[in-house]
Amino acid sequence: MKKVIIIGTGAHAAEIEQYIIDNNRINKEFDLLGFVSDSDETFNKYKFRFPYLGNTTDNKYLLENVEIILGFSNIEGREKKIKELKDNGFKFATFIHHTSIVFPTAEIAEGCIICPYCQIGPNVKLDKFNTLNNKVNIGHDTTIGSNNVFSPNVGLSGNTKIGNNNFFSINSATIPNISVGNSNIIAPNMVIEKNLNSNSTFFHRYKEVVLAIPK
């Protein structure tokens, strides 16, 4: 079994803990040693079953070939932590929940987290450190850069191109052949129908009219 540590002690880390337990019932892939976080406050809140290991990744873990799983979703924080750990020589584990479907021609790089009931289609290329939350669907021939976070029920249509460090909120989607740059935030329920550059928040504002029609 591969020894791993989860960075973070929030809700997403709690989810990943359970996913590892689920997968280990079928295939004992990961030996989870515990959690590293700046604070043990949320660790107590979520009642983790594996121990709190403190606020630093000790070099002893490096000597034991322990790999890292990112258990939090803040894009800037992830980018900083990835650089810090990579500079210290750590490697990152790739996790794929057993309920997800990954086509054999898809390529998934180091440090990606694939949560339950996702689908990664034919010829998809998923670069490093991406997190796909529950029920994310990545269409055929889509290419995705590094350190993107996809919330539940995101759907990328075929031939989509995604850059780095983007956050896709719940139920967002693209139509086919769309390009998205870097460091964007996609608001909930948005459908991207035109190419999106970088460093933007993608949302729309509208006036809602509520009609009450008597019977």
SELOPA-809622 format. One line per field, with one value per residue (C-alpha): x negated, y negated, z negated; residue in one letter. Coordinates in steps of 0.25 Angstrom, whole numbers, plus 5000, padded with zeros to 4 digits. Layout:
px: [X|...] $
py: [Y|...] $
pz: [Z|...] $
voti: [a|...] $
END
This chain:
px: [5000|4995|4994|5001|5004|5015|5012|5024|5035|5047|5060|5052|5042|5053|5059|5046|5043|5056|5053|5040|5047|5058|5047|5039|5050|5049|5034|5024|5017|5014|5009|5014|5005|5013|5015|5006|5012|5009|5020|5026|5039|5046|5040|5048|5061|5061|5057|5047|5043|5028|5019|5015|5000|4998|4996|4983|4979|4967|4955|4957|4969|4960|4950|4962|4967|4980|4988|4997|5012|5018|5030|5035|5040|5034|5027|5016|5014|5012|5003|4994|4994|4991|4979|4974|4976|4970|4958|4956|4956|4970|4978|4993|5003|5013|5027|5038|5051|5055|5069|5063|5062|5048|5047|5034|5029|5031|5018|5018|5005|4999|5007|5021|5033|5045|5057|5069|5077|5069|5067|5054|5056|5048|5035|5036|5023|5023|5011|5005|5013|5027|5039|5052|5063|5075|5082|5072|5073|5061|5065|5056|5043|5043|5030|5029|5016|5012|5018|5033|5044|5057|5069|5080|5088|5079|5080|5069|5074|5064|5052|5052|5038|5036|5024|5018|5023|5038|5050|5063|5075|5086|5094|5086|5083|5077|5082|5073|5060|5059|5046|5044|5031|5025|5029|5044|5056|5068|5081|5091|5101|5093|5092|5079|5083|5072|5057|5052|5039|5032|5033|5048|5061|5071|5086|5098|5107|5122|5135|5144|5159|5168|5182|5193|5204|5217|5224] $
py: [5000|4986|4977|4964|4951|4942|4927|4920|4923|4917|4923|4927|4934|4942|4946|4951|4959|4966|4968|4975|4984|4988|4991|4999|5008|5012|5010|5007|4996|4985|4986|4972|4968|4955|4940|4928|4914|4901|4903|4915|4907|4913|4926|4927|4922|4933|4945|4951|4966|4964|4955|4941|4940|4926|4914|4918|4929|4934|4939|4953|4955|4951|4962|4972|4969|4963|4956|4944|4943|4928|4928|4913|4905|4891|4889|4879|4887|4900|4893|4888|4902|4910|4901|4903|4918|4920|4911|4920|4933|4938|4946|4945|4957|4958|4963|4969|4973|4987|4982|4972|4976|4973|4977|4984|4973|4963|4957|4953|4947|4946|4941|4942|4945|4952|4953|4962|4963|4955|4958|4955|4957|4962|4955|4946|4940|4936|4929|4929|4925|4924|4928|4933|4933|4942|4945|4936|4940|4937|4939|4945|4939|4928|4923|4918|4910|4911|4908|4906|4909|4914|4914|4925|4926|4918|4923|4920|4923|4929|4922|4912|4906|4901|4894|4894|4889|4888|4891|4896|4895|4905|4908|4900|4905|4902|4904|4911|4905|4894|4889|4884|4877|4876|4872|4870|4873|4878|4875|4886|4891|4883|4889|4883|4881|4872|4873|4868|4861|4860|4854|4852|4856|4861|4858|4851|4841|4841|4836|4847|4845|4854|4857|4862|4868|4870|4883] $
pz: [5000|5003|4991|4992|4984|4987|4986|4979|4969|4974|4981|4994|4986|4978|4991|4997|4984|4986|5001|4998|4988|4998|5009|4999|4997|5011|5014|5003|5010|4999|4985|4980|4968|4965|4967|4967|4965|4959|4948|4942|4940|4952|4949|4936|4944|4954|4945|4954|4952|4955|4947|4947|4950|4947|4956|4964|4973|4966|4974|4968|4977|4989|4985|4984|4998|4993|5004|5002|5005|5006|4997|4999|5010|5009|5022|5017|5005|5013|5023|5011|5004|5017|5019|5005|5004|5018|5015|5002|5011|5008|5018|5020|5020|5031|5026|5034|5027|5031|5036|5046|5061|5067|5082|5085|5095|5084|5078|5063|5057|5043|5031|5038|5029|5036|5026|5028|5040|5050|5064|5072|5086|5098|5101|5089|5084|5069|5064|5050|5037|5042|5033|5039|5029|5029|5043|5052|5066|5075|5090|5101|5106|5095|5089|5075|5069|5055|5041|5046|5036|5042|5032|5032|5045|5054|5069|5079|5094|5104|5109|5097|5094|5079|5074|5060|5046|5050|5040|5046|5037|5036|5048|5058|5072|5085|5099|5109|5114|5103|5098|5084|5079|5066|5052|5054|5045|5052|5044|5041|5052|5063|5077|5084|5098|5103|5101|5087|5085|5072|5058|5059|5051|5060|5056|5061|5053|5057|5052|5047|5049|5040|5045|5036|5045|5038|5041] $
voti: [m|k|k|v|i|i|i|g|t|g|a|h|a|a|e|i|e|q|y|i|i|d|n|n|r|i|n|k|e|f|d|l|l|g|f|v|s|d|s|d|e|t|f|n|k|y|k|f|r|f|p|y|l|g|n|t|t|d|n|k|y|l|l|e|n|v|e|i|i|l|g|f|s|n|i|e|g|r|e|k|k|i|k|e|l|k|d|n|g|f|k|f|a|t|f|i|h|h|t|s|i|v|f|p|t|a|e|i|a|e|g|c|i|i|c|p|y|c|q|i|g|p|n|v|k|l|d|k|f|n|t|l|n|n|k|v|n|i|g|h|d|t|t|i|g|s|n|n|v|f|s|p|n|v|g|l|s|g|n|t|k|i|g|n|n|n|f|f|s|i|n|s|a|t|i|p|n|i|s|v|g|n|s|n|i|i|a|p|n|m|v|i|e|k|n|l|n|s|n|s|t|f|f|h|r|y|k|e|v|v|l|a|i|p|k] $
END
